[in-house]
């Protein structure tokens, strides 16, 4: 299969939203927060958002956001209390890959594109402790596991890397 991995544009937002929907926790997926079209457009304008396309369809995405953009989110607050962010740090994630495309190392390939776009900058992310596929993927990508923390009674694992 041929994939195109590139910086997202506003034209990708409808595809990102379509991919997000079946992957939300409430729909049986593991994404914990629904983001709006406005949020994705603002994020694209502020930080790199990487998409993976196959046949002009968005089949994956990974988001970078500033700490300030997510400072109001409870799980981010919990992570940062447990593991203070280094200077210049941004947040990595969420990452989402269409179920039909999993197993093709797309998360890792999008991660490399994001790291190249933000070369030298540190980042942090978290994964629900019960999301074994994502934990494994983040470990394979070479992220440093910082440790466990809990937010609203849900266990998570924090990861970090330097771009």
QUIDA-V865426 format. One record per helix or strand of 2 or more residues. SS is the DSSP state (H for helix, E for strand). FROM is the first residue (numbers start at 0). TO is the last residue. If there is no record, write none. Layout:
BEGIN
SS|FROM|TO  SS|FROM|TO
END
This chain:
BEGIN
E|3|6  H|9|21  H|24|26  H|36|45  E|48|53  E|56|65  H|67|69  H|73|81  E|89|96  H|98|100  H|105|116  E|121|127  H|131|139  E|143|150  E|153|161
END
